[in-house]
Amino acid sequence: MALKGILIDYEYCTGCHTCEVACQMENDLPPGRFGMKVNEVGPWEIEGDRWQYAYIPTPTDECNLCVERVAKGKTPNCVQHCQADVMRYGTLAELEKELEKKPKQALYAIC
């Protein structure tokens, strides 16, 4: 069986936290616990008018890739509800091909 994962194009993540909420609701997690957590990096000035400022959604150990949804042919809830459409779900082989196309993406293998 091919390993699955999530590819996140964090260059365009808006930090809306919809993935966090969708995950909490799908998995009935209490406040303060997450399967997907959006982390903020920055802001700080790099040089001139360049700034470091990014949001990076990161799966936690509570992420199970919405195993019940996936078994029904659906995508994980975080991917389904991402408002910026920056999350992709698939096999690691499929996602690695997408990763090669541009920088500022993160590939998470979730077992």
ZIQUIPE-V315884 format. One record per pair of residues at least 6 apart in sequence whose ideal C-beta (glycine too) atoms are under 6 Angstrom apart, sorted by the first residue. I is the first residue (numbers start at 1). J is the second residue. Records with the same first field share a line. If there is no record, write none. Layout:
I = J ; J
This chain:
2 = 91
3 = 92 ; 109
4 = 65 ; 91
5 = 92 ; 95 ; 107 ; 108 ; 109 ; 110
6 = 87 ; 89 ; 108
7 = 88 ; 95 ; 98 ; 105 ; 107
8 = 57 ; 87 ; 106
9 = 86 ; 105
10 = 54 ; 56 ; 104 ; 106
11 = 104
12 = 84 ; 86
13 = 55 ; 84 ; 86
14 = 84
15 = 38 ; 55
16 = 83
17 = 38
18 = 81 ; 83
19 = 36 ; 57 ; 78 ; 82
20 = 34 ; 36 ; 38
22 = 77 ; 78 ; 81
23 = 35 ; 36 ; 77 ; 78
26 = 66 ; 77
27 = 35
34 = 60
35 = 60 ; 62 ; 63
36 = 57 ; 59 ; 78
37 = 58 ; 60
38 = 55 ; 57
39 = 56 ; 58
40 = 55
41 = 54
42 = 52 ; 53
43 = 51 ; 53
44 = 52
45 = 51
46 = 52
59 = 108 ; 110
63 = 110
65 = 76 ; 110
66 = 76 ; 77
75 = 89
76 = 89
79 = 87 ; 89
92 = 109
95 = 107
99 = 105 ; 107
